[in-house]
Amino acid sequence: MSLDGSVMFVLETKRSFCRICIASCGTLVTIDGDTVVDVHGDPDHPLSQGYLCPKGRALGAMHHDPARLSGSFVRREGMLAATDHRVAVEAAAGAIALVIAEHGPGSVGFFLGSGGFLDPAAAFVARKFRQGLGTDQGYSTATVDSIAKVLVAALMAGTTALVPHLDEFSTLVLMIGSNPVVSHGQSTGFPNPVEWIRRARARGEVYVIDPRRTETARQATHHVAIRPGTDHALLAHLVRDVIRRRGVDVAELELRARGFEELANAVDRYDADLTTKVTGLAPADLVRLTDAVHNAPRLAVVTGTGTTMSVPGNLVEWLAWSLMILTDSFDRPGGMWFNPGYFTRLDERPTLPATPSTLPSAPSRPSVLNVAGEWPAALVPEEIESGRLRALIVLGAGLTTALPDTDRLRSALGTLDALIVLDILANETTAHATHLFSCHDQLERADVLAMDLYAPARYSHYTDAVVAPGEGRHAAWRVLAEIAAGVGVEVIGKGIDLGSVTTDDVLARVARRADITALRALEGVPIMAEKAVYDWAQRRLPNHVWDLAPASLVVQLVAQIETDTATTGPGLVLIPRRQLRRENAHAYRSGETADVWIHPRDAHVRSVIEGARVEVRSSVGRVFVTARVTDAITSGCVSLPHGYAETNVNRLISSVDLDSLSGMPRLSGTIVEVTDCALGDSGAGLGAAALGSAVPDTAVLSGVGAPS
């Protein structure tokens, strides 16, 4: 104690790891009692080597954010009221039980966001809860930003268990619509991304193919400023060139893959003339890239949300995989490898788990494929409006800033019998909740690296909680388990007293029942296994060979060729962008706004100047934002980031115009127009009668922070 009797703490630094994204960088967290003083990178971490992005360094600020939730709440007479936690759990369970009694278990849905995926204990219990209820209504943010990767893996490999990773020996890397310097990767993590690119440059060439001159493009050896939504044409041309110029040993290929002739026929029309016309690339740039692929012994192709959120996202993934299979770059040094997982150990199994092709599809869009047991998240409003979805449990997701057609979604959420939300920060989605639970953030909970197939190396982490949980906050897994128990679903084990179960017990189940002592041995600096394991995946495929020409993808390409050969339509193309200091999942603070990037040529034509307040409108809605005029973006497109409540880009996106296979909305590729507000609102040419309201509902937003 101090001389005046007050308690004094000694600063303490604890080793942990970041769970904002899949990169999982090592952290050192300095605390003063329960106060987080500083978070910085761990120089002893074998992968991140002291690197930590601004989002990770801001974990302390997020932990102490005024918007942090504390307590449990139940909506009464239209208002969320603080309630004893046990009473709130019983109320939530009672609401679900009532829905099940009246409409059946299939009327209950589960929605996981990035905050749910990266809380492995909670994600595990949510999955068990859904399985125990027997409902098909599973949703996540994966179907609004990356479902093309999962779909193509299922169609070409027969399994969704394979995740390709960059190899440390690659001499040619193509990064298409990926900006890891900011995003740190989509399905493969990039801890310390600038250093990774620097090493790749020292080995050979790094091409960044993107309409924007991104932070990653500035680090690469080449930036290819392609027209948005045309990456498929470039890849089709590269596949065609490999087949025609580099040559393929068909007899050898048939030992590894089927569908070669169908693939060759599908890409045949993408000669240099059509490819330059579609992509907007100069012939010399196309030749340089084609020659690089021709001369490289193997190559690695990395895609990101810039492609998976685009209209031809499925085609991009398919053709990228085909290019690597044709050049024998999959599962080989110098190409891309598949992480079998530190705990999962896929390479020790006789066969990989097959992806079922007969899972039930959403009634509102029966033609859409059910990939890995999920329905497209864009269908949530329609399922609610139809009465099929009556109760929704949301774990770590800001629905109103993640899903398309914001106004329709808001209206639909308001009609649910129960909207049970578990989160750490107050936001517009928590303001809609009927039952709201404040959960531990990552500094308040123990964790293990659960998504080990997505890790950039074969390893795992374990961390204990860094600080004690704040009052009124509960482990998300425990809240879910308690609600499940209230409706008669056992998620931990039959007859087990939930009160005796610890987070470590659940994590041991997450990590394939690994002994908790072994998990704790991973605390801090991870135990590393092989950095890469080669030549194991293909012979374990359910069908033993890759499928180079899935029929549904060939059909999509045939239709796309007709679009590519037609005259380009008017208007600007909307594309997304990541931001270094903002996390989409937690970028929904009331009052914060984004700006729209527009090329000087396009701005001049529209009499838009730097800093002007402009209207960006599509056929379904509009937003008002500030214009930034910059040549860092290609002419013909504009860029507006996701995650903002006030300037919500999802107002521009249709919840009806979805990809025919995956149900993916057009988050990248929607046609928009930009008008300076000072010049008046013409509303012409884009369905002015269908435009949404100009600003968010202030009545809804005023209640965002109310529960805390």
C-alpha positions in Angstrom: 0.0 0.0 0.0 1.0 3.6 -0.5 1.4 6.0 2.5 -2.1 7.3 2.1 -3.5 3.8 2.2 -4.4 3.5 -1.5 -3.6 0.2 -3.4 -0.5 0.4 -5.6 0.1 -1.9 -8.5 3.3 -2.8 -10.1 3.3 -2.7 -13.9 3.3 -6.3 -15.3 3.8 -7.4 -18.9 2.1 -10.6 -20.1 2.7 -12.6 -23.2 -0.4 -13.3 -25.4 -1.5 -13.2 -29.0 -3.9 -11.1 -31.0 -7.3 -12.5 -32.2 -8.5 -9.6 -34.3 -7.7 -11.5 -37.5 -6.3 -14.8 -38.7 -2.7 -13.6 -38.6 -2.6 -14.1 -34.8 0.4 -12.0 -34.1 2.3 -12.3 -30.8 1.6 -9.6 -28.2 3.1 -8.2 -25.0 0.4 -6.6 -22.9 1.4 -4.3 -20.1 -1.1 -3.9 -17.3 -1.5 -2.0 -14.1 -3.9 -4.0 -12.1 -7.0 -4.3 -14.4 -5.9 -1.4 -16.5 -4.3 -2.1 -19.9 -1.5 0.3 -20.2 0.1 -0.8 -23.5 0.0 -3.5 -26.2 2.8 -4.0 -28.5 4.4 -6.8 -30.7 6.3 -9.7 -29.2 9.9 -9.6 -30.7 10.3 -13.3 -29.7 7.3 -14.5 -31.7 8.7 -16.8 -34.5 6.2 -15.5 -37.1 5.3 -11.9 -36.3 8.7 -11.1 -34.9 7.6 -8.0 -33.0 5.2 -6.7 -35.6 1.7 -5.7 -34.5 -0.7 -3.6 -36.6 -2.4 -0.5 -35.3 -5.6 -2.5 -34.6 -3.7 -4.9 -32.4 -1.9 -2.0 -30.6 -5.4 -0.5 -29.9 -6.6 -3.6 -28.0 -6.3 -1.7 -24.7 -8.3 1.2 -26.0 -11.0 -1.2 -27.2 -11.0 -2.9 -23.8 -11.6 0.4 -22.0 -13.8 1.9 -24.7 -16.8 3.8 -23.4 -19.0 1.7 -25.7 -17.9 -1.5 -24.0 -20.9 -3.4 -22.8 -21.4 -4.5 -19.2 -24.4 -6.4 -17.9 -27.3 -8.4 -19.3 -30.4 -6.9 -20.8 -33.9 -7.8 -21.8 -36.2 -5.6 -23.9 -39.3 -4.6 -22.0 -41.9 -2.1 -23.3 -39.6 -1.3 -26.2 -36.5 -0.6 -24.2 -33.5 -2.7 -23.2 -33.5 -2.9 -19.4 -30.6 -4.1 -17.3 -31.6 -7.5 -15.8 -30.0 -10.0 -13.5 -27.9 -12.3 -15.6 -29.7 -15.5 -14.6 -33.1 -13.9 -15.3 -31.9 -12.7 -18.7 -30.7 -16.2 -19.6 -34.0 -17.7 -18.5 -35.8 -15.1 -20.5 -33.7 -15.8 -23.7 -34.2 -19.6 -23.3 -37.9 -19.1 -22.7 -38.2 -17.0 -25.9 -36.5 -19.7 -27.9 -38.6 -22.4 -26.4 -41.8 -20.5 -27.2 -40.6 -20.1 -30.9 -39.8 -23.8 -31.1 -43.1 -24.8 -29.6 -45.1 -22.6 -32.1 -42.9 -22.9 -35.2 -40.4 -25.8 -34.7 -36.7 -25.8 -34.2 -36.0 -24.9 -37.8 -37.3 -21.4 -37.1 -34.3 -20.7 -34.9 -31.1 -19.3 -36.6 -27.5 -18.7 -35.7 -25.3 -16.0 -37.0 -21.5 -15.8 -36.5 -19.3 -12.8 -37.3 -15.6 -12.4 -37.1 -16.0 -11.8 -33.3 -17.6 -15.3 -33.1 -15.2 -17.1 -35.4 -12.2 -15.8 -33.4 -13.7 -16.8 -30.1 -13.1 -20.6 -30.5 -14.8 -21.7 -27.3 -17.9 -19.7 -28.2 -17.9 -20.9 -31.8 -17.6 -24.5 -30.7 -20.6 -24.2 -28.3 -22.7 -22.3 -30.9 -22.1 -25.1 -33.4 -23.1 -27.7 -30.8 -26.2 -25.7 -29.9 -27.3 -25.5 -33.5 -26.7 -29.2 -34.0 -28.6 -30.0 -30.9 -31.6 -28.0 -32.0 -31.4 -29.6 -35.5 -31.9 -26.3 -37.4 -30.6 -25.7 -40.9 -30.5 -22.0 -40.4 -26.8 -21.3 -40.0 -25.4 -18.0 -41.2 -22.1 -16.1 -41.0 -20.1 -13.3 -42.5 -18.2 -15.8 -44.6 -21.1 -15.8 -47.1 -20.7 -12.0 -47.6 -17.0 -11.9 -48.1 -15.3 -15.2 -48.8 -17.7 -17.9 -49.7 -16.2 -18.3 -53.2 -13.1 -19.9 -51.7 -15.2 -22.5 -49.8 -17.4 -23.1 -52.8 -14.5 -23.7 -55.3 -12.7 -26.0 -52.8 -15.9 -28.1 -52.5 -16.3 -28.2 -56.3 -12.7 -28.8 -57.3 -11.4 -30.9 -54.4 -14.6 -32.4 -53.0 -13.8 -31.0 -49.5 -13.7 -27.6 -47.8 -10.8 -28.7 -45.6 -8.0 -27.5 -47.9 -6.8 -24.0 -47.5 -3.8 -23.0 -49.8 -1.0 -21.0 -48.3 2.0 -19.1 -49.7 5.2 -21.1 -49.7 8.4 -19.6 -48.3 10.3 -20.7 -51.5 7.9 -19.1 -54.1 9.7 -17.0 -56.7 6.5 -15.7 -58.4 3.6 -14.4 -56.4 0.4 -13.0 -57.8 -1.8 -11.1 -55.3 -5.2 -10.5 -56.8 -7.6 -8.2 -55.0 -5.6 -8.8 -51.8 -4.1 -6.2 -49.6 -2.4 -8.1 -46.7 -0.4 -5.0 -45.6 -3.7 -3.8 -44.2 -5.9 -6.9 -44.0 -3.2 -9.4 -43.0 -4.8 -12.0 -45.2 -8.2 -13.5 -45.7 -8.0 -17.3 -45.5 -4.2 -17.4 -45.0 -2.6 -15.1 -42.4 0.2 -12.7 -43.0 1.9 -11.8 -39.7 4.5 -9.1 -40.4 3.3 -8.7 -44.1 5.8 -6.1 -45.2 8.7 -8.3 -44.2 7.1 -11.3 -45.9 6.8 -9.3 -49.2 10.3 -8.0 -48.8 11.6 -11.6 -48.6 9.4 -12.6 -51.6 10.9 -9.7 -53.6 14.4 -10.9 -52.8 13.5 -14.4 -54.2 11.8 -13.2 -57.3 8.7 -11.1 -58.4 5.5 -10.0 -56.6 2.7 -8.8 -58.8 -0.2 -7.0 -57.2 -3.3 -7.0 -59.4 -5.8 -4.5 -58.1 -7.7 -1.4 -59.3 -6.2 0.5 -56.4 -2.6 1.3 -55.8 -2.9 -0.3 -52.4 -0.4 -0.4 -49.5 0.6 -3.8 -50.7 1.0 -2.7 -54.3 3.6 -0.1 -53.1 5.6 -2.9 -51.6 5.5 -5.2 -54.7 7.8 -5.4 -57.7 4.8 -4.7 -60.1 1.4 -3.2 -59.8 -1.1 -4.2 -62.4 -4.0 -1.7 -62.3 -6.8 -3.8 -63.7 -10.4 -2.8 -64.4 -12.5 -3.9 -61.4 -14.4 -7.2 -61.8 -12.3 -8.5 -64.7 -9.6 -10.6 -62.8 -11.3 -13.7 -64.2 -10.5 -12.7 -67.8 -6.8 -12.2 -66.9 -6.6 -15.6 -65.2 -8.5 -17.3 -68.1 -5.9 -15.8 -70.4 -3.0 -17.1 -68.2 -4.5 -20.6 -68.1 -5.0 -20.5 -71.9 -1.4 -19.4 -72.4 0.0 -22.1 -70.1 -2.0 -24.7 -72.1 -0.9 -23.4 -75.5 2.6 -22.1 -75.0 4.0 -23.7 -71.9 2.4 -27.0 -72.7 0.8 -29.6 -70.4 1.8 -33.3 -70.1 -1.8 -34.6 -70.4 -0.9 -38.1 -69.4 0.8 -36.9 -66.2 -1.9 -34.4 -65.5 -4.6 -37.1 -65.7 -3.0 -38.8 -62.7 -3.7 -35.7 -60.7 -6.8 -34.0 -62.3 -9.7 -34.5 -64.6 -11.6 -32.1 -66.9 -8.5 -30.8 -68.8 -10.2 -30.6 -72.2 -13.3 -28.9 -70.8 -11.1 -26.3 -69.1 -9.1 -25.7 -72.2 -12.3 -25.2 -74.2 -13.8 -22.9 -71.6 -10.9 -20.4 -71.6 -10.1 -20.6 -75.3 -11.8 -17.3 -76.2 -9.7 -15.3 -73.9 -7.0 -14.4 -76.3 -4.8 -11.2 -75.9 -7.3 -9.0 -77.8 -10.3 -9.9 -75.7 -8.3 -9.9 -72.4 -6.9 -6.4 -73.0 -10.4 -5.1 -74.0 -12.0 -6.6 -70.9 -9.3 -5.8 -68.3 -8.2 -2.4 -69.7 -4.5 -3.6 -69.5 -2.0 -2.3 -72.0 -0.8 -5.1 -74.3 2.8 -4.7 -73.0 1.7 -5.2 -69.4 -0.2 -8.4 -70.3 2.8 -9.8 -72.1 5.1 -9.1 -69.2 2.8 -10.9 -66.8 2.2 -13.8 -69.2 6.0 -14.2 -69.7 6.5 -14.2 -65.9 4.1 -17.1 -65.5 5.6 -18.9 -68.5 9.1 -18.7 -67.1 8.4 -19.4 -63.5 9.0 -23.0 -62.4 6.0 -22.7 -60.1 3.8 -19.8 -58.8 1.5 -18.8 -56.0 -1.8 -17.0 -56.5 -3.3 -15.2 -53.5 -6.9 -13.8 -53.7 -8.7 -11.6 -51.2 -12.0 -9.8 -50.7 -11.4 -7.7 -53.7 -12.2 -10.8 -55.8 -14.3 -12.9 -53.5 -16.8 -10.0 -53.0 -16.9 -9.4 -56.8 -19.5 -10.6 -59.3 -17.2 -13.2 -60.9 -15.6 -14.2 -57.6 -16.3 -17.9 -58.2 -14.5 -17.8 -61.6 -11.5 -16.1 -60.1 -11.0 -18.8 -57.5 -11.6 -21.6 -60.0 -9.1 -20.2 -62.5 -6.5 -19.4 -59.9 -6.7 -23.0 -58.6 -6.6 -24.3 -62.2 -3.5 -22.3 -63.0 -1.7 -23.7 -60.0 -2.8 -27.3 -60.7 -1.7 -27.0 -64.4 1.8 -25.7 -63.4 2.1 -28.3 -60.6 2.2 -25.5 -58.0 -0.2 -27.0 -55.5 1.2 -28.9 -52.6 4.8 -28.3 -53.8 7.7 -26.1 -52.7 7.8 -22.9 -54.6 4.0 -22.9 -55.1 1.3 -23.1 -52.4 1.0 -25.7 -49.6 -1.9 -26.9 -47.5 -1.7 -26.6 -43.7 -3.0 -29.9 -42.3 -3.3 -28.3 -38.9 -1.4 -28.5 -35.6 -4.3 -30.2 -33.9 -6.3 -31.3 -36.9 -3.6 -33.4 -38.5 -5.3 -33.9 -41.9 -2.1 -35.4 -43.3 -2.4 -38.3 -40.9 -5.9 -39.3 -42.1 -6.5 -41.7 -44.9 -9.0 -39.4 -46.7 -10.1 -35.8 -46.3 -13.6 -35.1 -45.0 -15.9 -35.0 -48.0 -18.3 -32.0 -48.4 -21.9 -33.2 -48.8 -23.6 -32.1 -52.0 -27.2 -32.7 -50.7 -27.5 -30.3 -47.7 -30.8 -28.5 -47.6 -30.9 -25.1 -49.3 -32.7 -22.0 -48.1 -36.4 -22.0 -49.2 -36.1 -18.4 -50.3 -33.4 -19.4 -52.8 -33.4 -23.2 -53.3 -31.1 -23.0 -56.3 -28.2 -21.7 -54.2 -25.8 -24.3 -53.0 -25.5 -25.0 -49.3 -21.8 -24.9 -48.8 -20.4 -26.3 -45.6 -23.8 -26.2 -43.9 -24.5 -22.5 -44.2 -27.2 -20.5 -45.9 -26.3 -17.2 -47.5 -26.5 -14.4 -45.0 -28.0 -12.1 -47.5 -31.2 -14.1 -47.3 -31.7 -13.3 -43.6 -34.3 -10.5 -44.3 -36.3 -12.7 -46.7 -36.3 -15.6 -44.3 -37.6 -13.3 -41.5 -40.2 -11.7 -43.8 -41.5 -15.2 -44.8 -42.0 -16.2 -41.2 -39.5 -19.1 -41.5 -36.9 -17.4 -39.3 -38.5 -16.3 -36.0 -35.5 -16.3 -33.5 -31.9 -15.3 -34.3 -28.8 -15.8 -32.1 -26.0 -13.4 -33.1 -22.4 -14.0 -31.9 -19.9 -11.2 -32.5 -21.5 -9.7 -35.7 -22.7 -6.2 -36.7 -25.5 -7.3 -39.0 -26.6 -3.9 -40.0 -23.1 -3.0 -41.3 -22.3 -6.4 -42.7 -25.4 -7.3 -44.8 -26.9 -5.7 -47.9 -30.0 -3.6 -48.1 -29.7 -1.9 -44.7 -33.2 -0.5 -44.4 -34.9 -3.8 -45.4 -32.7 -5.6 -42.8 -33.5 -3.2 -40.1 -37.2 -3.6 -40.6 -36.9 -7.4 -40.7 -34.9 -7.5 -37.4 -37.6 -5.5 -35.7 -40.2 -8.2 -36.4 -38.3 -11.2 -34.9 -39.8 -12.9 -31.9 -36.3 -13.0 -30.4 -33.0 -11.4 -31.4 -30.4 -12.7 -28.9 -27.1 -10.8 -29.3 -23.7 -11.6 -27.6 -21.1 -8.9 -28.2 -18.5 -6.8 -26.5 -19.3 -3.3 -27.8 -22.6 -1.4 -28.2 -23.6 -1.0 -31.8 -26.6 -0.7 -34.0 -27.2 -4.5 -33.9 -27.1 -4.7 -30.1 -29.6 -1.8 -30.1 -32.1 -4.0 -32.0 -31.7 -6.9 -29.5 -34.5 -8.4 -27.5 -31.9 -10.1 -25.2 -28.4 -8.7 -25.0 -25.4 -10.2 -23.2 -22.0 -8.5 -22.5 -19.2 -10.9 -23.2 -15.5 -11.1 -22.4 -13.2 -9.5 -24.9 -10.0 -11.2 -26.0 -7.9 -9.8 -23.1 -10.4 -11.2 -20.6 -10.5 -14.8 -21.8 -8.2 -17.8 -22.3 -7.8 -18.9 -25.9 -6.2 -21.3 -28.2 -5.6 -20.9 -32.0 -8.5 -23.1 -33.2 -8.6 -22.4 -36.9 -5.3 -24.1 -37.4 -5.9 -24.9 -41.1 -5.8 -21.2 -41.8 -2.6 -20.6 -39.9 0.5 -19.6 -42.0 2.6 -22.3 -40.3 1.9 -25.5 -38.6 1.6 -24.3 -35.0 -0.7 -23.2 -32.3 -1.0 -20.7 -29.5 -2.5 -20.8 -26.0 -3.0 -17.7 -23.8 -4.6 -17.3 -20.4 -6.7 -14.2 -19.7 -4.6 -11.1 -19.4 -6.9 -9.1 -17.2 -9.8 -10.1 -15.0 -13.2 -9.8 -16.7 -15.1 -6.6 -16.1 -18.2 -6.7 -13.9 -21.3 -7.9 -15.7 -19.4 -9.6 -18.5 -19.5 -13.3 -19.1 -17.8 -15.8 -21.3 -19.7 -16.0 -24.6 -19.5 -19.8 -24.6 -21.0 -20.0 -21.1 -23.9 -17.7 -22.0 -24.7 -19.9 -25.1 -24.4 -23.1 -23.0 -26.7 -21.8 -20.4 -29.3 -20.7 -22.9 -29.0 -24.1 -24.6 -29.5 -25.9 -21.3 -32.6 -23.9 -20.8 -34.2 -25.4 -24.0 -32.9 -28.9 -23.2 -29.8 -29.0 -25.4 -26.5 -30.3 -23.8 -23.5 -28.7 -25.6 -20.7 -29.8 -23.3 -21.6 -33.3 -22.5 -24.5 -35.3 -21.1 -25.0 -34.9 -17.4 -22.1 -32.5 -17.0 -22.7 -29.6 -14.5 -22.0 -26.4 -16.4 -20.9 -24.7 -13.2 -17.9 -27.0 -13.0 -16.8 -26.5 -16.6 -14.0 -24.0 -17.3 -13.0 -22.2 -20.4 -9.9 -24.4 -20.6 -12.1 -27.5 -20.6 -14.0 -26.2 -23.6 -10.7 -25.2 -25.3 -9.4 -28.8 -24.8 -12.5 -30.0 -26.8 -11.9 -27.4 -29.5 -8.3 -28.6 -29.8 -9.4 -32.1 -30.6 -9.5 -33.1 -26.9 -5.8 -32.2 -26.4 -4.8 -32.4 -22.8 -5.1 -29.0 -21.2 -1.6 -29.3 -19.7 -0.3 -29.6 -23.3 -2.3 -26.5 -24.3 -0.9 -24.5 -21.4 2.6 -25.5 -22.5 1.9 -23.5 -25.6 1.4 -20.3 -23.7 3.3 -17.4 -25.0 5.8 -18.3 -27.7 4.1 -21.0 -29.8 5.5 -24.5 -30.3 6.4 -24.7 -34.0 6.1 -27.9 -36.1 7.0 -28.1 -39.7 6.6 -24.7 -41.5 5.2 -26.5 -44.5 4.2 -30.1 -45.4 4.1 -31.1 -49.0 2.8 -33.8 -51.3 0.0 -35.1 -49.1 -3.3 -33.5 -50.1 -4.1 -34.7 -53.6 -3.9 -38.4 -52.9 -6.3 -37.9 -49.9 -9.0 -36.1 -51.9 -12.4 -37.8 -51.7 -12.2 -38.5 -55.5 -8.4 -38.7 -55.5 -8.1 -36.1 -58.3 -8.7 -32.4 -58.7 -11.7 -31.4 -60.9 -10.5 -28.8 -63.4 -13.9 -28.1 -64.9 -16.8 -28.3 -62.5 -19.9 -28.0 -64.7 -21.5 -25.2 -62.7 -18.4 -23.0 -63.0 -18.1 -23.7 -66.7 -21.7 -22.5 -67.1 -20.9 -19.4 -65.2 -17.9 -18.7 -67.4 -19.8 -19.2 -70.6 -22.4 -16.6 -69.4 -19.6 -14.2 -68.3 -18.0 -14.4 -71.8 -21.2 -13.0 -73.3 -21.0 -10.1 -70.8 -17.3 -9.6 -71.5 -17.8 -9.4 -75.3 -20.7 -6.9 -75.0 -20.4 -3.2 -74.9 -19.4 -1.8 -71.5 -22.3 -0.2 -69.8 -22.4 3.3 -68.2 -21.7 4.2 -64.6 -19.0 3.6 -62.1 -18.2 0.3 -60.4 -18.2 0.2 -56.6 -15.3 -1.6 -55.0 -14.4 -2.0 -51.2 -11.2 -1.2 -49.4 -9.7 -2.1 -46.1 -8.3 0.5 -43.7 -5.2 0.1 -41.6 -6.6 1.6 -38.4 -10.1 0.4 -38.6 -11.6 -3.0 -38.1 -14.8 -3.6 -40.1 -16.3 -5.7 -37.3 -15.9 -2.8 -34.8 -16.1 0.2 -37.1 -19.7 1.0 -36.4 -19.5 4.0 -34.0 -22.3 6.5 -34.4 -21.1 9.8 -36.0 -18.0 8.3 -37.7 -18.1 8.5 -41.5 -16.1 7.3 -44.5 -15.0 9.0 -47.7 -15.4 7.8 -51.2 -12.4 7.6 -53.5 -12.8 8.7 -57.1 -10.3 9.1 -59.9 -9.5 12.7 -61.1 -10.8 11.9 -64.6 -14.2 10.6 -63.3 -14.4 13.5 -60.8 -13.8 16.1 -63.5 -16.6 14.7 -65.7 -19.0 14.9 -62.7 -17.7 18.3 -61.5 -16.7 16.8 -58.2 -13.9 18.4 -56.3 -11.8 17.2 -53.4 -13.7 17.4 -50.1 -17.1 17.9 -51.7 -20.1 16.3 -50.1 -21.4 13.9 -52.7 -24.3 11.5 -53.1 -23.3 7.9 -54.1 -26.4 6.1 -55.4 -27.3 2.7 -56.8 -30.5 1.1 -58.0 -31.5 0.3 -54.4 -30.2 3.1 -52.2 -27.9 6.0 -51.6 -25.4 7.5 -49.1 -23.9 10.9 -48.6 -20.2 11.0 -48.1 -17.1 13.2 -48.6 -15.2 12.9 -51.9 -11.5 12.2 -52.1 -10.1 12.7 -55.5 -7.1 10.5 -56.0 -5.2 8.7 -58.8 -4.6 5.8 -56.3 -7.7 4.3 -57.8 -8.4 3.3 -61.4 -10.7 5.4 -63.6 -14.1 3.8 -63.9 -14.6 2.8 -60.2 -15.1 4.3 -56.8 -14.2 2.9 -53.4 -16.2 3.1 -50.2 -15.2 1.0 -47.1 -17.6 -1.2 -45.1 -18.3 -1.0 -41.4 -19.7 2.5 -41.0 -23.2 3.1 -39.6 -23.6 6.7 -40.8 -22.1 6.1 -44.3 -23.3 2.5 -44.6 -22.2 1.2 -48.0 -24.7 -1.7 -47.7 -27.4 0.8 -48.5 -26.2 0.5 -52.1 -26.2 -3.3 -52.2 -29.1 -5.4 -53.3 -30.3 -8.3 -51.2 -32.0 -9.8 -54.2 -29.3 -9.7 -56.9 -27.2 -12.6 -55.6 -24.7 -15.0 -57.1 -26.6 -18.0 -58.5 -24.4 -20.6 -56.9 -23.3 -19.2 -53.5 -25.9 -16.5 -52.8 -23.1 -13.9 -52.4 -24.3 -10.3 -52.7 -22.5 -7.9 -55.1 -20.5 -6.1 -52.4 -17.9 -5.3 -55.2 -19.1 -4.6 -58.7 -22.4 -2.8 -58.1 -23.0 0.0 -60.6 -23.2 3.4 -58.9 -23.2 7.1 -59.8 -21.7 10.0 -57.9 -23.2 13.5 -57.8 -22.0 16.6 -56.1 -24.7 17.6 -53.6 -24.2 21.2 -54.5 -25.4 20.5 -58.0 -28.7 19.0 -56.9 -30.1 15.5 -56.8 -30.9 14.2 -60.3 -31.8 10.7 -59.2 -31.8 9.7 -62.9 -30.8 6.5 -64.5 -30.5 4.3 -61.4 -34.0 3.7 -60.3 -34.6 6.9 -58.3 -38.0 5.6 -57.0 -36.2 2.7 -55.3 -33.6 4.9 -53.5 -33.4 4.4 -49.8 -33.4 7.1 -47.1 -30.4 9.3 -47.1 -29.3 9.0 -43.5 -29.5 6.3 -40.8 -32.6 6.2 -38.5 -31.6 8.6 -35.8 -34.1 6.9 -33.4 -32.2 3.6 -33.8 -28.8 5.1 -33.5 -29.6 7.2 -30.4 -30.1 4.0 -28.5 -26.8 2.4 -29.5 -25.0 3.2 -26.3 -28.0 3.0 -24.0 -27.4 -0.5 -22.6 -24.0 0.4 -21.2 
